[in-house]
Amino acid sequence: MRGTIGRIRSVVRRAFQLPVEHPYRVLVAGLLMVAAVVPGLGRAHTDAGVRLWYPPGADTIKQLDSFENRFGSDLPSILVLHSESGIFDKESAQLLIALTDRMWKVTETIRVESLSNFTWVRALGDELLVEPLIPDDVELTDQLLAERRKAALEHPQLPGYMVSKDGKTAMVYGWLQPATHTGGDNDFASILRDLEKIVDDLKGRGDNQIYIAGLPALYRHIQAIPEKDTQKLMPAIMGMCVLLLLLFFRRIAGVLLPMLVVVPSVLITVAVAGWGGLPMNPMTIAAPQIIIAIAVSNTVHLLYPYFHGLDAGLARRMAARHAVTDALGPNFFACFTIAIGFLSFISAPLVPMRNLGIMVAFGTLAVWLLNWIVVVPLLVILPIRSKRRGKGEPAAALDDEALREPPAVLRRLGLWIDRNRKVIVAGWLVAAIGCFAYGMRNEVNHVPIELFKKDAPIRQSQEFVKNHMGWSEGIEIVIDSGKPEGIKDPAFLQKVDAYGSWIQGKPYAIRVTSVVDILKEVNRALYGGDPNQYRLPDDQRAIADEYLLYTLNLPAGKNLNDRVTLANDAIRMSVLTRLEDSRSVLAGVEEMRAKAKELGLNVQFTGRLLLFHQLNPYIVKSMIRSIITSLLPMALLLVILFRSVRLGLLSIVPDVVPLMIGAGLLMLLGQTYDMGTIMVYSVAVGMTVDDTVHVLSVYSRNRELGHSPGEAVARTMGIVPAVGITTAILVGAFALLMLGSFLPLFYLGLMVAAMLVVAMASDTFMLPALLLVFMRGRDKR
């Protein structure tokens, strides 16, 4: 068995050295590989719709599709008209009519609602009138507008829905074609462009202000802003990498070679998404940043021993051979370990998480391949000059051990760690456990609008709606009567009315809307507007008559298909709420579900926003589970690599400690666990594994050479400069993400930068101390 393993290792070593011996052939093969994959970039696309998060056939998506097939879309574009002087003057009313007319022309819009076309029910003598509240076919006199203002503000349903209670803000809703009819999701980019064109054409009239709100705009910004931030910040990130690489290596090759890995590996990662049909979204958009980090780290670990050997007097080929022997193997296992960790996401139930795992795994393997078949040949081919100062042993007298001898200051650092190993281990563990305990007080929660910074236009528009209309989000409830025409059963409607009144009485409810309100309004109108008759009729015949009377008087093209099913067996109830965070929304839904059960109502909760909120705890739990399970195959691989169970298990500790400290930092920043912040931990695992593998590889090699644990740790300190270089570059690159407008990228940059510093300190101090505590006195393996 040992002989077989030895032969395998010998074959692998020869394969690793192949680019050194045949650099031109291997380089051509590498360039052809890149050229074959990169065309997939043309297939890459973005998506932020709710459906992409769930696998085909998911129950939540089935419920949403069923809702859309029965009632239409729950997704309206929203134009907000605000006038400090009030919207019930001629100028504002005409502008509202114009906005309503233009909304019909917005992409995929199939129904428009506003005060301009709201079906106002009233009685004129024996005649029931159903007409627009602000008509476009009569002169808008001051008297008419004053009358309509009174009617709107006293209406049971309009305040808080189509008009603010102070009469200064009005809403225009453009309901979209159901996504079940488009074969995918709505074209949010075209929708937002149309809305922006309307605002540009109609803005600047008097004291009127127009805002764009609603989920279509929010979804489009979730698609576009991370993409724009990435495009804007990528040059700065690359510039930061170039500057720091130049500062540390002080030679052009030290900049050029890492870029020859960074750029193609990012392109290959996105191309893999294109070839595989994997859409870019708020989760997978982080893949390029992760790959940049991995690419820089791996390439620096390869270049550091190469430049060190070159400056010590070795010829380029000899220096390349030394670098391959020293770093290419650990680089391979580091990349392979990271890839395995991210591939563990394939078992996650969420599609974007699976896609992220696939993209990063392939991108990470591409990083190593590019180092092997592009960078190593170039180390031999390019005329890279030595910085040898004429001191030290001549090249002929140098061997690998002499080249790996750490500077005196680093050797002293190793000796200091040896003397204080127990204190160091205890201190790190206390700090990590304390931070983790503090972080465990945090909660899983999410506020969609807080994906954006406060100065982002979409956030300002959404908060304007909340401040002036009172509501933040909506929940759709389907109430099934259980039989055709069952919605006209008085007993059923009384339960629905009681249910709606109960919800309306909750402090988080702004407005509850259903066909019950229409029937009550018709009944009141038939009794001459008597407020005491704002109620449901007592028998089914009266209900059916009033229902028919209302529908017969509706203007052409208007119907109740968005409120009741064609079979009249189910009702749609829309609830506008003040709830805006996942925890509160889900708690409110459970409370409403329990009340429906108490009343004997068969209800189903759905809607895009609800699915979004249901998604957040799902993502967080899945990601945590995937991170934990990814550590196990990583540790197993390192057990095999180092042929030591003890070393494999110890490798987990420095990978987990930054996560534990990061949990406390997240709590300190006042951020909850959501689909954005949890991404930080996936990145951190990849970064810490990379440096941990290199540290343990150096230690393991020194032990195999016969050095004692103390001497092996002292000599392992020679890798600290490489770890420091990679950490400084990555911290600078990730910190630049804080300049973007998309807050998940902001916190990704902040948290990863902080955790990388912790990881470097952990690998420099705690990991050597752990090795000395647990490996002290062990014989050579």
ZADREN-146642 format. One record per residue (C-alpha): residue in three letters; x, y, z. Coordinates in steps of 0.1 Angstrom, whole numbers, padded with zeros to 4 digits, always signed. Layout:
% ZADREN-146642
ALAXYZ...
END
This chain:
% ZADREN-146642
MET+0000+0000+0000ARG+0028+0024+0009GLY+0045+0015-0024THR+0014+0023-0044ILE+0009+0056-0026GLY+0045+0064-0032ARG+0042+0057-0069ILE+0011+0078-0072ARG+0028+0107-0054SER+0058+0103-0078VAL+0035+0105-0109VAL+0018+0136-0095ARG+0051+0153-0088ARG+0062+0147-0124ALA+0029+0159-0137PHE+0032+0191-0116GLN+0067+0197-0131LEU+0055+0192-0167PRO+0050+0230-0173VAL+0086+0236-0161GLU+0100+0211-0186HIS+0077+0219-0215PRO+0065+0254-0209TYR+0055+0264-0245ARG+0033+0233-0251VAL+0016+0236-0218LEU+0010+0273-0222VAL-0006+0268-0256ALA-0029+0242-0241GLY-0038+0265-0213LEU-0047+0294-0237LEU-0068+0270-0258MET-0087+0259-0226VAL-0096+0295-0218ALA-0106+0303-0253ALA-0129+0273-0254VAL-0148+0283-0222VAL-0150+0321-0224PRO-0177+0322-0251GLY-0202+0312-0224LEU-0201+0348-0213GLY-0225+0357-0240ARG-0251+0334-0224ALA-0249+0349-0189HIS-0280+0367-0177THR-0294+0382-0145ASP-0326+0374-0126ALA-0340+0385-0092GLY-0375+0372-0094VAL-0389+0351-0066ARG-0393+0319-0087LEU-0355+0315-0093TRP-0350+0308-0056TYR-0371+0277-0056PRO-0368+0244-0075PRO-0394+0234-0100GLY-0425+0220-0083ALA-0420+0237-0050ASP-0452+0240-0030THR-0448+0278-0025ILE-0444+0284-0062LYS-0474+0261-0069GLN-0494+0283-0046LEU-0483+0315-0062ASP-0490+0301-0097SER-0525+0289-0086PHE-0532+0324-0072GLU-0521+0340-0105ASN-0541+0316-0126ARG-0573+0324-0105PHE-0569+0361-0097GLY-0541+0375-0119SER-0508+0389-0107ASP-0502+0404-0072LEU-0474+0425-0087PRO-0482+0461-0094SER-0459+0489-0107ILE-0466+0520-0086LEU-0464+0556-0095VAL-0468+0580-0065LEU-0481+0615-0071HIS-0475+0640-0042SER-0486+0676-0040GLU-0481+0697-0008SER-0511+0718-0019GLY-0532+0686-0023ILE-0540+0664-0052PHE-0576+0675-0055ASP-0569+0706-0075LYS-0572+0709-0113GLU-0535+0707-0121SER-0528+0676-0099ALA-0561+0659-0109GLN-0552+0663-0146LEU-0517+0650-0139LEU-0532+0620-0121ILE-0554+0613-0151ALA-0523+0615-0174LEU-0503+0592-0152THR-0532+0567-0152ASP-0534+0568-0190ARG-0497+0564-0195MET-0495+0535-0170TRP-0516+0514-0194LYS-0487+0516-0219VAL-0461+0502-0195THR-0447+0468-0205GLU-0469+0439-0195THR-0495+0461-0177ILE-0530+0446-0180ARG-0549+0466-0154VAL-0546+0501-0140GLU-0562+0514-0108SER-0562+0549-0094LEU-0586+0576-0082SER-0590+0584-0119ASN-0607+0552-0128PHE-0618+0539-0093THR-0654+0525-0096TRP-0672+0548-0072VAL-0706+0533-0062ARG-0735+0557-0053ALA-0772+0559-0058LEU-0790+0587-0077GLY-0827+0582-0069ASP-0836+0547-0079GLU-0805+0544-0101LEU-0772+0528-0090LEU-0742+0547-0104VAL-0708+0531-0108GLU-0685+0558-0122PRO-0649+0570-0120LEU-0641+0590-0089ILE-0621+0616-0109PRO-0636+0614-0144ASP-0616+0624-0175ASP-0647+0632-0196VAL-0661+0662-0177GLU-0647+0695-0167LEU-0628+0693-0134THR-0643+0723-0116ASP-0634+0733-0080GLN-0669+0722-0069LEU-0666+0687-0085LEU-0631+0682-0071ALA-0641+0693-0036GLU-0670+0668-0038ARG-0647+0640-0049ARG-0622+0648-0023LYS-0648+0644+0004ALA-0660+0611-0011ALA-0624+0597-0014LEU-0613+0606+0021GLU-0646+0593+0037HIS-0646+0562+0016PRO-0641+0530+0037GLN-0613+0516+0014LEU-0596+0544-0004PRO-0576+0562+0024GLY-0543+0544+0028TYR-0547+0526-0005MET-0552+0550-0034VAL-0550+0583-0015SER-0533+0594+0017LYS-0555+0605+0046ASP-0544+0641+0042GLY-0553+0641+0005LYS-0517+0651-0006THR-0506+0618-0020ALA-0522+0595-0046MET-0512+0561-0060VAL-0514+0547-0095TYR-0512+0509-0097GLY-0503+0491-0129TRP-0510+0454-0124LEU-0487+0432-0145GLN-0494+0402-0166PRO-0490+0370-0145ALA-0456+0355-0148THR-0474+0321-0154HIS-0484+0336-0188THR-0449+0348-0198GLY-0433+0315-0194GLY-0407+0329-0169ASP-0407+0361-0149ASN-0417+0396-0158ASP-0395+0419-0178PHE-0386+0442-0149ALA-0359+0460-0169SER-0384+0472-0196ILE-0410+0479-0170LEU-0387+0502-0151ARG-0375+0520-0182ASP-0412+0527-0192LEU-0419+0541-0157GLU-0388+0563-0157LYS-0399+0576-0191ILE-0433+0586-0177VAL-0417+0604-0148ASP-0392+0622-0171ASP-0421+0633-0194LEU-0445+0645-0167LYS-0423+0658-0139GLY-0419+0695-0130ARG-0456+0704-0131GLY-0464+0729-0103ASP-0456+0715-0068ASN-0462+0679-0079GLN-0436+0652-0073ILE-0437+0618-0089TYR-0420+0587-0074ILE-0416+0551-0087ALA-0423+0524-0062GLY-0436+0488-0061LEU-0421+0454-0064PRO-0412+0455-0101ALA-0390+0485-0095LEU-0376+0469-0064TYR-0368+0436-0082ARG-0352+0455-0111HIS-0329+0474-0087ILE-0321+0441-0069GLN-0310+0429-0104ALA-0293+0461-0116ILE-0276+0478-0086PRO-0254+0449-0076GLU-0244+0445-0112LYS-0237+0482-0116ASP-0218+0482-0083THR-0197+0453-0094GLN-0190+0469-0128LYS-0181+0502-0111LEU-0160+0487-0083MET-0142+0460-0103PRO-0117+0484-0118ALA-0110+0498-0083ILE-0106+0463-0069MET-0083+0453-0097GLY-0063+0486-0092MET-0060+0479-0055CYS-0047+0444-0062VAL-0022+0458-0087LEU-0010+0485-0064LEU-0005+0462-0034LEU+0011+0435-0055LEU+0035+0460-0069LEU+0042+0473-0034PHE+0050+0439-0020PHE+0068+0422-0049ARG+0083+0454-0064ARG+0084+0440-0099ILE+0061+0440-0129ALA+0059+0402-0130GLY+0045+0402-0095VAL+0016+0421-0108LEU+0012+0407-0143LEU+0011+0370-0133PRO-0016+0372-0107MET-0037+0393-0131LEU-0033+0365-0157VAL-0051+0342-0133VAL-0076+0367-0118VAL-0091+0379-0150PRO-0095+0346-0168SER-0107+0328-0137VAL-0135+0354-0132LEU-0144+0352-0169ILE-0145+0314-0167THR-0167+0315-0136VAL-0192+0337-0153ALA-0189+0317-0185VAL-0197+0285-0165ALA-0229+0302-0154GLY-0237+0311-0190TRP-0230+0276-0203GLY-0250+0261-0175GLY-0279+0285-0177LEU-0273+0297-0141PRO-0287+0333-0137MET-0267+0359-0118ASN-0287+0371-0088PRO-0280+0388-0054MET-0264+0356-0042THR-0243+0345-0072ILE-0232+0381-0079ALA-0207+0375-0051ALA-0190+0347-0070PRO-0165+0369-0090GLN-0154+0386-0058ILE-0148+0352-0042ILE-0129+0339-0072ILE-0107+0371-0072ALA-0098+0364-0036ILE-0090+0328-0042ALA-0070+0336-0074VAL-0048+0363-0058SER-0042+0341-0027ASN-0032+0310-0047THR-0010+0329-0072VAL+0008+0347-0044HIS+0016+0315-0027LEU+0031+0302-0059LEU+0051+0334-0067TYR+0065+0339-0032PRO+0088+0309-0032TYR+0096+0316-0069PHE+0108+0351-0063HIS+0126+0341-0032GLY+0145+0314-0050LEU+0152+0337-0080ASP+0165+0364-0056ALA+0186+0338-0038GLY+0205+0331-0071LEU+0185+0303-0088ALA+0180+0303-0125ARG+0144+0308-0137ARG+0138+0272-0144MET+0153+0261-0111ALA+0133+0288-0092ALA+0101+0276-0110ARG+0108+0240-0101HIS+0114+0251-0064ALA+0081+0270-0064VAL+0062+0241-0079THR+0076+0217-0054ASP+0069+0241-0026ALA+0034+0255-0034LEU+0017+0239-0063GLY+0007+0208-0043PRO-0007+0228-0014ASN-0024+0251-0039PHE-0041+0221-0055PHE-0054+0208-0022ALA-0064+0242-0010CYS-0085+0247-0043PHE-0098+0212-0042THR-0109+0216-0006ILE-0126+0249-0013ALA-0143+0234-0043ILE-0156+0205-0022GLY-0169+0229+0004PHE-0188+0249-0021LEU-0201+0218-0040SER-0217+0208-0007PHE-0242+0236-0015ILE-0256+0214-0042SER-0276+0196-0015ALA-0292+0229-0005PRO-0329+0232-0014LEU-0324+0268-0028VAL-0315+0270-0064PRO-0293+0302-0062MET-0273+0286-0034ARG-0267+0255-0056ASN-0257+0278-0085LEU-0232+0297-0063GLY-0216+0264-0052ILE-0213+0253-0088MET-0199+0286-0100VAL-0173+0290-0072ALA-0163+0253-0073PHE-0155+0255-0111GLY-0139+0289-0107THR-0117+0277-0080LEU-0105+0247-0100ALA-0099+0271-0129VAL-0077+0291-0106TRP-0054+0262-0099LEU-0054+0251-0136LEU-0044+0286-0147ASN-0016+0286-0122TRP-0004+0252-0134ILE-0007+0256-0172VAL-0003+0294-0176VAL+0016+0309-0147VAL+0042+0281-0142PRO+0052+0281-0179LEU+0055+0319-0179LEU+0078+0317-0149VAL+0102+0298-0172ILE+0096+0318-0204LEU+0094+0354-0193PRO+0127+0372-0187ILE+0121+0379-0150ARG+0152+0393-0134SER+0166+0385-0100LYS+0170+0411-0073ARG+0200+0394-0058ARG+0221+0418-0039GLY+0253+0398-0042LYS+0252+0383-0007GLY+0246+0348+0006GLU+0255+0315-0009PRO+0259+0311-0046ALA+0231+0294-0065ALA+0250+0261-0068ALA+0252+0258-0030LEU+0216+0264-0024ASP+0191+0236-0017ASP+0154+0236-0009GLU+0160+0235+0028ALA+0183+0265+0027LEU+0157+0284+0007ARG+0130+0276+0032GLU+0150+0288+0062PRO+0129+0316+0077PRO+0144+0350+0086ALA+0157+0353+0121VAL+0128+0375+0133LEU+0102+0349+0121ARG+0122+0322+0138ARG+0121+0342+0171LEU+0083+0346+0166GLY+0081+0308+0163LEU+0101+0304+0196TRP+0079+0330+0213ILE+0047+0311+0202ASP+0063+0279+0215ARG+0069+0294+0250ASN+0034+0308+0252ARG+0015+0282+0233LYS-0011+0273+0260VAL-0018+0310+0268ILE-0023+0317+0231VAL-0046+0288+0225ALA-0066+0296+0256GLY-0069+0333+0247TRP-0081+0326+0212LEU-0106+0300+0224VAL-0120+0323+0251ALA-0123+0352+0225ALA-0139+0330+0199ILE-0164+0314+0224GLY-0172+0348+0239CYS-0179+0364+0205PHE-0199+0334+0194ALA-0220+0335+0225TYR-0227+0372+0219GLY-0235+0365+0183MET-0260+0338+0192ARG-0282+0365+0207ASN-0288+0377+0171GLU-0319+0368+0151VAL-0327+0357+0116ASN-0345+0386+0101HIS-0347+0407+0069VAL-0361+0440+0056PRO-0361+0440+0018ILE-0358+0477+0014GLU-0327+0477+0036LEU-0309+0460+0008PHE-0301+0495-0004LYS-0284+0524+0012LYS-0306+0553+0025ASP-0296+0576-0004ALA-0307+0550-0031PRO-0337+0564-0050ILE-0357+0531-0048ARG-0353+0531-0010GLN-0363+0568-0007SER-0394+0560-0029GLN-0405+0530-0008GLU-0400+0549+0025PHE-0419+0579+0011VAL-0449+0555+0005LYS-0445+0541+0040ASN-0444+0576+0056HIS-0473+0591+0036MET-0496+0561+0030GLY-0488+0542+0062TRP-0481+0508+0046SER-0450+0489+0038GLU-0460+0456+0024GLY-0489+0435+0013ILE-0501+0399+0019GLU-0525+0380-0003ILE-0550+0356+0012VAL-0571+0332-0008ILE-0603+0322+0010ASP-0619+0291-0005SER-0656+0285+0000GLY-0653+0249-0010LYS-0680+0249-0037PRO-0690+0267-0070GLU-0709+0299-0063GLY-0700+0294-0027ILE-0688+0330-0022LYS-0725+0341-0023ASP-0734+0320+0007PRO-0743+0345+0035ALA-0727+0323+0062PHE-0695+0321+0043LEU-0694+0359+0037GLN-0702+0367+0073LYS-0672+0347+0083VAL-0650+0365+0057ASP-0664+0398+0069ALA-0656+0389+0105TYR-0621+0377+0095GLY-0614+0410+0076SER-0627+0431+0105TRP-0605+0412+0129ILE-0574+0417+0107GLN-0583+0454+0103GLY-0583+0458+0140LYS-0548+0445+0144PRO-0522+0473+0150TYR-0501+0462+0120ALA-0530+0463+0095ILE-0536+0494+0073ARG-0562+0483+0049VAL-0580+0450+0042THR-0597+0447+0008SER-0620+0421-0006VAL-0653+0417-0026VAL-0671+0419+0008ASP-0664+0456+0008ILE-0679+0461-0026LEU-0711+0442-0016LYS-0714+0463+0016GLU-0709+0495-0005VAL-0735+0485-0030ASN-0760+0476-0001ARG-0754+0511+0014ALA-0759+0528-0019LEU-0792+0510-0025TYR-0804+0523+0009GLY-0797+0559-0001GLY-0762+0560+0014ASP-0774+0552+0049PRO-0742+0545+0069ASN-0760+0519+0090GLN-0766+0498+0058TYR-0729+0494+0052ARG-0732+0457+0057LEU-0738+0424+0039PRO-0774+0414+0029ASP-0790+0387+0050ASP-0799+0362+0023GLN-0782+0346-0007ARG-0807+0359-0032ALA-0800+0395-0022ILE-0763+0390-0023ALA-0765+0375-0058ASP-0787+0404-0070GLU-0764+0430-0056TYR-0734+0412-0071LEU-0751+0411-0105LEU-0762+0447-0103TYR-0727+0459-0096THR-0711+0439-0124LEU-0737+0451-0149ASN-0729+0487-0141LEU-0692+0484-0144PRO-0676+0504-0172ALA-0665+0484-0203GLY-0634+0463-0196LYS-0638+0464-0158ASN-0647+0432-0139LEU-0642+0414-0106ASN-0619+0387-0120ASP-0591+0400-0098ARG-0612+0397-0067VAL-0632+0364-0072THR-0626+0333-0092LEU-0645+0326-0124ALA-0663+0297-0106ASN-0672+0321-0077ASP-0657+0295-0053ALA-0629+0316-0038ILE-0622+0352-0027ARG-0590+0372-0027MET-0583+0393+0004SER-0555+0418+0002VAL-0539+0430+0034LEU-0517+0461+0034THR-0496+0461+0066ARG-0470+0481+0085LEU-0450+0449+0088GLU-0417+0451+0069ASP-0393+0426+0084SER-0394+0388+0079ARG-0398+0379+0116SER-0428+0402+0120VAL-0444+0393+0087LEU-0442+0356+0094ALA-0455+0360+0129GLY-0484+0381+0116VAL-0492+0354+0090GLU-0492+0327+0117GLU-0516+0348+0138MET-0539+0354+0109ARG-0537+0317+0100ALA-0547+0307+0135LYS-0577+0331+0134ALA-0589+0317+0101LYS-0588+0282+0115GLU-0608+0294+0145LEU-0635+0308+0122GLY-0635+0277+0101LEU-0622+0293+0070ASN-0600+0275+0045VAL-0572+0300+0037GLN-0540+0301+0018PHE-0514+0328+0022THR-0493+0338-0008GLY-0478+0368-0027ARG-0443+0377-0039LEU-0434+0396-0008LEU-0445+0368+0015LEU-0425+0343-0005PHE-0395+0366-0001HIS-0399+0367+0036GLN-0405+0330+0039LEU-0373+0326+0019ASN-0350+0344+0044PRO-0350+0320+0073TYR-0349+0292+0048ILE-0318+0306+0032VAL-0300+0312+0065LYS-0307+0278+0078SER-0297+0261+0046MET-0265+0281+0043ILE-0255+0274+0079ARG-0262+0237+0074SER-0241+0237+0042ILE-0212+0256+0058ILE-0211+0231+0087THR-0213+0201+0063SER-0187+0215+0041LEU-0162+0216+0069LEU-0164+0178+0073PRO-0152+0168+0038MET-0126+0195+0040ALA-0112+0180+0072LEU-0114+0145+0057LEU-0095+0156+0027LEU-0068+0171+0049VAL-0066+0139+0069ILE-0058+0121+0037LEU-0034+0148+0025PHE-0014+0149+0057ARG-0020+0113+0066SER-0029+0124+0102VAL-0063+0124+0118ARG-0050+0148+0144LEU-0037+0174+0118GLY-0070+0170+0098LEU-0091+0178+0129LEU-0068+0206+0140SER-0073+0222+0105ILE-0110+0228+0113VAL-0102+0251+0143PRO-0086+0281+0125ASP-0113+0279+0099VAL-0141+0280+0125VAL-0126+0307+0148PRO-0130+0336+0123LEU-0167+0325+0118MET-0173+0326+0156ILE-0157+0360+0160GLY-0175+0372+0129ALA-0208+0363+0145GLY-0200+0387+0174LEU-0190+0414+0150LEU-0222+0411+0130MET-0242+0415+0163LEU-0220+0445+0172LEU-0228+0461+0138GLY-0265+0457+0145GLN-0271+0434+0115THR-0293+0404+0116TYR-0287+0371+0098ASP-0303+0374+0063MET-0296+0362+0028GLY-0269+0389+0024THR-0250+0387+0056ILE-0249+0349+0058MET-0230+0350+0025VAL-0200+0364+0044TYR-0194+0331+0061SER-0192+0311+0029VAL-0165+0334+0016ALA-0146+0334+0050VAL-0145+0295+0050GLY-0129+0296+0015MET-0103+0322+0025THR-0093+0306+0058VAL-0090+0271+0043ASP-0065+0283+0017ASP-0040+0297+0042THR-0046+0269+0067VAL-0037+0243+0041HIS-0004+0261+0032VAL+0006+0265+0069LEU-0001+0228+0076SER+0017+0217+0044VAL+0048+0235+0055TYR+0046+0221+0090SER+0039+0186+0077ARG+0068+0187+0053ASN+0092+0198+0081ARG+0080+0170+0103GLU+0086+0145+0075LEU+0121+0158+0073GLY+0127+0148+0109HIS+0123+0182+0127SER+0108+0183+0161PRO+0074+0200+0165GLY+0091+0231+0179GLU+0116+0233+0151ALA+0089+0225+0125VAL+0068+0254+0138ALA+0098+0277+0138ARG+0105+0269+0102THR+0068+0271+0093MET+0070+0308+0102GLY+0087+0313+0069ILE+0052+0313+0052VAL+0040+0342+0073PRO+0050+0369+0046ALA+0030+0351+0019VAL+0000+0349+0043GLY+0004+0386+0051ILE+0007+0396+0014THR-0024+0377+0004THR-0044+0390+0034ALA-0034+0427+0028ILE-0044+0424-0008LEU-0077+0407-0001VAL-0086+0430+0028GLY-0080+0460+0006ALA-0100+0445-0023PHE-0130+0435-0002ALA-0130+0468+0017LEU-0137+0486-0016LEU-0170+0468-0018MET-0182+0491+0009LEU-0183+0519-0016GLY-0213+0503-0034SER-0250+0511-0030PHE-0261+0475-0025LEU-0259+0468+0012PRO-0253+0431+0010LEU-0221+0439-0009PHE-0213+0466+0016TYR-0214+0441+0045LEU-0198+0414+0025GLY-0168+0437+0020LEU-0167+0449+0056MET-0172+0415+0073VAL-0149+0396+0050ALA-0122+0422+0054ALA-0124+0420+0092MET-0126+0382+0092LEU-0096+0379+0069VAL-0076+0398+0094VAL-0088+0375+0121ALA-0080+0345+0099MET-0044+0357+0092ALA-0038+0362+0130SER-0054+0328+0136ASP-0031+0311+0111THR-0001+0330+0124PHE-0005+0326+0161MET-0032+0302+0171LEU-0026+0274+0146PRO+0011+0271+0154ALA+0003+0271+0191LEU-0023+0244+0185LEU+0003+0223+0167LEU+0027+0227+0196VAL+0001+0218+0222PHE-0013+0188+0204MET+0017+0175+0185ARG+0044+0181+0211GLY+0063+0149+0219ARG+0050+0130+0189ASP+0075+0109+0170LYS+0082+0115+0134ARG+0054+0101+0113
END
